[in-house]
Amino acid sequence: MNRRRGVQIIPLITILLFIFSTLSYTVQSAPPVSQETIVVDINGNGDYTSIKEAITNADPTNIILIQKGVYNEHAIEVNKKLEIIGEDSSNTIINCSGNLGLILSSTYVDISNLQIINTGEYAISILPESGGCTISNCVINTLNKGVAIDIRSSYNSVSDCSLSGFNRNKQGIKIHGSNNNVKNCNINDFSNGILVLLESNNNNISNCNIINNENAIDFRLNSNNNIISNCNIYSNLQGIKIWQNSNNNIIYLNNLWKNDIDAIDKENNTWDNGAQGNYWDKYEGRDNNIDNIGDTPYIISEENKDRFPLMNVVLPDAITLPANVKHITSKSDNTPSFTWSPSIYSKGIKGYYVKIDNNPEIYIGDITSWAISTDLSDGVHTFYVKAIGNDNSTSDYATAIFSIDVSFIDTDEDGWSDEDEQLYGTNPNDADNYPSDTDNDRIPNSVDTDDDNDDYTDDMELSYGTNPENSNDYPIDTDDDGIPDEGSPDGKFIGDIDDDDDGLMDTIEKDLGSNPQNELDVIKIYITGKPYYLVDATQNGFYDILYEPTEDTTSGIEKQDENYLIDINNDGYRDYIYSTIDGSISTYEEQTTLTLAIWIFLPLTILFIISIIILYYRRSKPRKYTISKKARKDVERPSIKKPLRIHAGDKKDTVEMIRQTRTLLQHIQQDVEVYMEKLYQIEDQITVTSTETEEETTSYFEEKTSESNNVRDIEPKLDDTSPRGIESKVDELLSMLDNKDKN
């Protein structure tokens, strides 16, 4: 029996070795991907003069190098894995003329060293299906209302960027996604410096200077497990605000000072790292043991406190940008003046460099204001200022865009022309008397249909009961498309039929089981040009079904690693593969041809190996039967290695009978297992009898030799080849052995 177990193990080992050897032959090293550089030059000295044209003709993974100059382009869609690099962010400028800027609709797009000005709704937008993008060393000025960087996906990075808003409208960085990193950025003059919302988790904000915003950082709507560290949060109306069921966020080693309100936390969050908290300029506790940690906590709310408040400012290792840069003189003054907030540096600030447009920079010393001494022409200009430390290291430039119009007359220099003040009924000679303009959009409230410039009209806000003069108070609008989720209480406005703007109506999502307020649980894909939707019907983070909107039908999908296998027609066979990494769709056969060939070849190989093992087993089995010397001496017949105790014929005939029986069994496939088992029983009986004494074995063969004629009586019966006849013969043999054992 041990031998049988050994034989059973051999096929298993052979199969494993075969699989490993097959895999080793299918894995091949891939050659490196070449990256061709495409040059864009507005002056015609490159491959293209247009950024859009270069993107259209580029291959994925190409590098697009943009030479210095002003490119009057907008709505630039990047739909390939490209690296787009400007020559220098101070002189490689994309002027959007009040329109959209860059739209990233591909994964793994890298943007760096660009200056984007005069933007509309946003300067850079990373779409939901476009994760893994990088934005670095960019300068963005949202001269019109709009978002600087709109992130609607996960695993993106924004670093070393300078973002300036306009009259505190919209957001510097808006995040609706998870696992994004924002670091080393300067963000000022927005409604929200950084807004994180709608189940956006595990984002990291570090080493940023967030200055002169209404809210520096705002977490809302189930945004959990985010981190804020090593940031300077300075001169904002509100510093850090966490609300609307956002929990388990960690805030530590930040400087919060000169904010009207440092922190608002209505949920459960952690305001230290277990050893150090944050610096609060309003903290009034003591440090009796002089360890730079306050002896008593800093209370933020009833549920939240900083247990280890810092007594001193955490000074950065890099120079912060000058913040809150402002043009403070009238539009009609062609010798404008500017002010800014000081930079911060652990080694101290020596002074500042300033310049206008692309003119040479001027060192002005350690002061935070400057007026140009020469006349500027009418038009749009850019003011630049950067800090230099005591060790001669410098910061990046902070900027302010302004315009000059000498025909603009403003006697009282209140920012409103005499003509406008007369039109709106205020005194052009009184700087304290000017039209009321809540959102500073140069349209007085008396004629402005949206006083707070939050994209919801005053009429709509009154219908929904929100404050039309507070940009932070507006109707609930999950997808920020300007249409509130629900209809107004007075019935004047109809609610949004697609709250999360994922392409599926709320009613359909409710029927399918997905969340109509979570755009991440639906992905729109195209198969052979026809739209379909992958839907997370169980709301567990994985897609469960494929929805076809035209026929209103669903079909099955199956997750496999980073792919989803699609059975588009519900026939039980996979048709397509959707990759979550790059959003590609491919036919299932293309991906499984090699695997299918292996699995066709593998069973045949296994059967072949098993056949060889069985053949070897059968040929070698008789060798374990041995005959004593006495038996060979008394019976003059060919040597038999193992005695057979069977009550029929001589030894030769008995062995021949068993051989014929096994041959017949081999041709009956349907009964092979039953008959082989019976032969194993015969073998077991023979093995047992082989241990009897030599005398008994010799006597047995002498007796059977005299009965050789009886074998002839059995041999004719072997002609019956039916399963019943063969089985009868085997039973007869077993019966003979049993009777012999009893005797």
Beta strands, then each sheet from edge to edge (+ up, - down):
strand 1: 37-40
strand 2: 63-66
strand 3: 69-71
strand 4: 76-78
strand 5: 83-86
strand 6: 92-99
strand 7: 102-104
strand 8: 110-112
strand 9: 115-119
strand 10: 122-126
strand 11: 134-136
strand 12: 139-141
strand 13: 147-151
strand 14: 157-159
strand 15: 162-164
strand 16: 171-175
strand 17: 181-183
strand 18: 186-188
strand 19: 192-197
strand 20: 204-206
strand 21: 209-211
strand 22: 215-220
strand 23: 227-229
strand 24: 232-234
strand 25: 238-242
strand 26: 250-252
strand 27: 255-257
strand 28: 261-265
strand 29: 279-280
strand 30: 298-299
strand 31: 305-306
strand 32: 323-327
strand 33: 337-341
strand 34: 349-356
strand 35: 362-365
strand 36: 369-371
strand 37: 379-389
strand 38: 398-404
strand 39: 522-527
strand 40: 530-535
strand 41: 545-548
strand 42: 553-560
strand 43: 563-566
strand 44: 576-579
strand 45: 585-587
sheet 1: 1+ 2+ 5+ 8+ 11+ 14+ 17+ 20+ 23+ 26+
sheet 2: 3+ 6+ 9+ 12+ 15+ 18+ 21+ 24+ 27+ 29+
sheet 3: 4+ 7+ 10+ 13+ 16+ 19+ 22+ 25+ 28+
sheet 4: 30+ 31-
sheet 5: 32+ 33- 36+
sheet 6: 35+ 34- 37+ 38-
sheet 7: 39+ 40- 41+ 42- 43+ 44- 45+
end
